[in-house]
Amino acid sequence: MSRAAAAVAVGTGLALTGTCAESDWSGGGRGSGGDGLSVGVLLPGSGASRYGQFDRPLIERKLKELCPHCPAATVAATPDPDVQQQQLDALITRGVDVVIVSAIDPKALRSSVEAAHRAGIPVVAYDRLAQGPISGYVSFDGAEIGRLQGEALLKAMGPKADGGQIVLMNGAASDPNTAWFEQGALSVLKGKVRIGKSYDTAGWRPENAYADMSGAIAALGADGIDGVLAANDRLAGAVISALEAAAVRPLPPVTGQDAELVAVQRIVAGRQYMTVYKSFPAEVDATVEMAVALGRGKPVGSIATGTVDSATTKDIPATLLPSYTVTVGTIKDTLVKDGIYTIDQICTPKLRSACEKAGLTP
């Protein structure tokens, strides 16, 4: 696809996702510096996903705070890796000062990251580490997330944690976080439970997880699944739907990640055991601070807390943040306390009784 066609594709993507209007492309260009800093933001999901609910508005707000007179950031979201590559190519053509990208397919994005580097445009990897000459990286410790999920699952399984059988519902194989999460989970699960089935969920798509879980139930039997380690909340929702459709009773414990509102409500209702809470504001703050510094030609040593290596690049300045387990008994002291959700948001009329039982009262 030509550069011009790519720009059209991004403009179309912006319109579809309800992000900045086409006129926002005109703000700031390479070398404008200072208050003319132009920032491109590419996310892998919008709408009901965590990227639409939390990341996008937080990024836009933090950019406005750090650079109040800068043009509005150009923000685009897509679940398609080819479209995301076209979006990055278009940002390079536009000559933005810096790009924040959460890569759908880090390997596929490598050539565009290299093109940005040649054009003198630093790229900050957000949440997912893309390949190529990345200038900075901010995320959460993936091994810790996997460990939290594995430890919680064992606790929920009780006596069945000794030799019981579980299903691993991992994320997309193309996402390096998937292997990172799995590695952390297996560090506590190996030698304690049997892994009856393990799946890498193509595109992190819930419909694929539903199909895989249905297959696991058919292969292992309704009574042969003592727990499910689902890598995130959207996969957990699909797993639970498949279990309920197969009339599996009682539901085995299911893990999650991202603390999505519907997942928190499932936890209150007793349908999902736990989720992993990651402070998106803290992640956004570090990312935007890095991006603004790099866009202005400044070092990020005071922002990064260490370095990481990708498959292609060594010693990338990085900040890895902690994560927290959320179960029904800790919702109030984590998500509500931090202002992520209010009790009224969580406790719909249908959940009022369960909320009272969980101590979720104003």
Disulfide bonds with the S-S distance in Angstrom:
Cys67-Cys70 1.54
Cys347-Cys355 2.07
